């Protein structure tokens, strides 16, 4: 477990966008990464043993949920019939907002250009 935690810390710290507060990363690593994985894909080391599997935090379904919905319903109260616990008694309101802020940084949209690139000339 310690080696996994070290790997997650390195992966999360090096892959996090600039401006992400350290406490946001730490909460995610300590509380979420074991199920959701270092990049939020739902592929943490505990994921194969959970039914249903953890949600991908970068999926379109999660991304479209409002912060209020994620904070009040899922993070605070957990998800019934899943391994997702209620964090309202374990994390302060500020810590829950911090971890949500970090989760929002995991989504990295790569917009496609509106027009195709010009054709390459053959020499």
Secondary structure as a PSIPRED ss2 file (coil, helix, strand):
# PSIPRED VFORMAT (PSIPRED V4.0)

   1 X C   1.000  0.000  0.000
   2 X H   0.000  1.000  0.000
   3 X H   0.000  1.000  0.000
   4 X H   0.000  1.000  0.000
   5 X H   0.000  1.000  0.000
   6 X H   0.000  1.000  0.000
   7 X H   0.000  1.000  0.000
   8 X H   0.000  1.000  0.000
   9 X H   0.000  1.000  0.000
  10 X H   0.000  1.000  0.000
  11 X H   0.000  1.000  0.000
  12 X H   0.000  1.000  0.000
  13 X H   0.000  1.000  0.000
  14 X H   0.000  1.000  0.000
  15 X H   0.000  1.000  0.000
  16 X C   1.000  0.000  0.000
  17 X C   1.000  0.000  0.000
  18 X C   1.000  0.000  0.000
  19 X C   1.000  0.000  0.000
  20 X C   1.000  0.000  0.000
  21 X C   1.000  0.000  0.000
  22 X H   0.000  1.000  0.000
  23 X H   0.000  1.000  0.000
  24 X H   0.000  1.000  0.000
  25 X H   0.000  1.000  0.000
  26 X H   0.000  1.000  0.000
  27 X H   0.000  1.000  0.000
  28 X H   0.000  1.000  0.000
  29 X H   0.000  1.000  0.000
  30 X H   0.000  1.000  0.000
  31 X H   0.000  1.000  0.000
  32 X C   1.000  0.000  0.000
  33 X H   0.000  1.000  0.000
  34 X H   0.000  1.000  0.000
  35 X H   0.000  1.000  0.000
  36 X H   0.000  1.000  0.000
  37 X C   1.000  0.000  0.000
  38 X C   1.000  0.000  0.000
  39 X C   1.000  0.000  0.000
  40 X C   1.000  0.000  0.000
  41 X C   1.000  0.000  0.000
  42 X C   1.000  0.000  0.000
  43 X C   1.000  0.000  0.000
  44 X C   1.000  0.000  0.000
  45 X C   1.000  0.000  0.000
  46 X C   1.000  0.000  0.000
  47 X H   0.000  1.000  0.000
  48 X H   0.000  1.000  0.000
  49 X H   0.000  1.000  0.000
  50 X C   1.000  0.000  0.000
  51 X C   1.000  0.000  0.000
  52 X C   1.000  0.000  0.000
  53 X C   1.000  0.000  0.000
  54 X C   1.000  0.000  0.000
  55 X C   1.000  0.000  0.000
  56 X C   1.000  0.000  0.000
  57 X C   1.000  0.000  0.000
  58 X C   1.000  0.000  0.000
  59 X C   1.000  0.000  0.000
  60 X H   0.000  1.000  0.000
  61 X H   0.000  1.000  0.000
  62 X H   0.000  1.000  0.000
  63 X H   0.000  1.000  0.000
  64 X C   1.000  0.000  0.000
  65 X C   1.000  0.000  0.000
  66 X C   1.000  0.000  0.000
  67 X H   0.000  1.000  0.000
  68 X H   0.000  1.000  0.000
  69 X H   0.000  1.000  0.000
  70 X H   0.000  1.000  0.000
  71 X H   0.000  1.000  0.000
  72 X H   0.000  1.000  0.000
  73 X H   0.000  1.000  0.000
  74 X H   0.000  1.000  0.000
  75 X H   0.000  1.000  0.000
  76 X H   0.000  1.000  0.000
  77 X H   0.000  1.000  0.000
  78 X C   1.000  0.000  0.000
  79 X C   1.000  0.000  0.000
  80 X C   1.000  0.000  0.000
  81 X C   1.000  0.000  0.000
  82 X C   1.000  0.000  0.000
  83 X C   1.000  0.000  0.000
  84 X C   1.000  0.000  0.000
  85 X C   1.000  0.000  0.000
  86 X C   1.000  0.000  0.000
  87 X C   1.000  0.000  0.000
  88 X C   1.000  0.000  0.000
  89 X C   1.000  0.000  0.000
  90 X C   1.000  0.000  0.000
  91 X C   1.000  0.000  0.000
  92 X C   1.000  0.000  0.000
  93 X H   0.000  1.000  0.000
  94 X H   0.000  1.000  0.000
  95 X H   0.000  1.000  0.000
  96 X H   0.000  1.000  0.000
  97 X H   0.000  1.000  0.000
  98 X H   0.000  1.000  0.000
  99 X H   0.000  1.000  0.000
 100 X H   0.000  1.000  0.000
 101 X H   0.000  1.000  0.000
 102 X H   0.000  1.000  0.000
 103 X H   0.000  1.000  0.000
 104 X H   0.000  1.000  0.000
 105 X H   0.000  1.000  0.000
 106 X H   0.000  1.000  0.000
 107 X C   1.000  0.000  0.000
 108 X C   1.000  0.000  0.000
 109 X C   1.000  0.000  0.000
 110 X C   1.000  0.000  0.000
 111 X C   1.000  0.000  0.000
 112 X C   1.000  0.000  0.000
 113 X C   1.000  0.000  0.000
 114 X C   1.000  0.000  0.000
 115 X C   1.000  0.000  0.000
 116 X C   1.000  0.000  0.000
 117 X C   1.000  0.000  0.000
 118 X C   1.000  0.000  0.000
 119 X C   1.000  0.000  0.000
 120 X C   1.000  0.000  0.000
 121 X C   1.000  0.000  0.000
 122 X C   1.000  0.000  0.000
 123 X C   1.000  0.000  0.000
